[in-house]
């Protein structure tokens, strides 16, 4: 009788333990399925200190507040961003590794000389963040009062007008190539970036400088340069009195840098939705918009679906402009 009672007690205790373990496992599984529940790495495929890096760090700080988890910025430099994007592609698609994304990614894999084995299918588009529209400017004593006069001269004098760009196959260079296909041939002068382009323009070493509207606004305001046109579908808030290229010439010439955020391919839809919601809240915050405007950058939010469609169209436009 005593042995029977003891056996019953043992079985009852074992049942309690198993139920407890089952509940613990269930709670742990539920916790593991709640995104995010650990730190997130945000790859910035450029050097620290630039506008891309600073903008990403502003977003990372606010993303921590929205998600309740640390967001660690990791600068992975090399091959014009490609080293960082290759690292992203190898990461698990669980939402814990993200990356800053620029249009240079598209230009790079389209270029047959680069022989890239990745494309837009290798990333999950999350949101667009920055819209950095291009403006063309000249010195105050330039004979060109607007873009229409500039094109008329270019048409009659092919290859004589020089344009400072921030590098080969940047948005500034692609705009020059697009005009070339329309019969307006100019000579691009490639520089190492914004500072050098501005120096060449102010020193009179080039006829036209192609820069971000937010970057050139101070020189225009001070009278050191005169803006001819904004290369976008609408006027820039940084140069509200400057017409678009289409307004002035009838030619739809658009050039911009768009920066957003992506994850590895095949990300969990629930994580995508959570991130999309958090990013949207950040980018609609007037304080964040003001922070970016102070850097000369516009915030233009696109959700994952709109961002994907935009990048596909950008791919098609670049193929047409570059002939690849």
Buried (B, 14 or more C-beta within 10 A) or exposed (E): EEEEEEEEEEEEEEEEEEEEEEEEEEEEEEEEEEBBEEEBBBBBBBEEEBBBBBBBBBBBEBBBEBBEBEBEBEBBEEEBBBEBBBBBBEBEBBBBBBBBBBBBBBBBBBBEEEEBEBEBEBBBBBBBBBBBBBBBBBBEEBEBEBBBBBBEBBEEEEEEBBBBBBBEBBBBBBBBBBBBEEEBBBBBBBBEEBEBBBEBBEEEEBBBBBBBBBBBBEBBEEEBBBBBBBBBEEBBEBBEEBBBBBBBBEBEBBBBBBBBBBBBBEBBEEBBEBBBBBBBBBBEEEEBBEBBBEBBBBBBBBBBEEBBEBBEEBBEBBEEBBEE
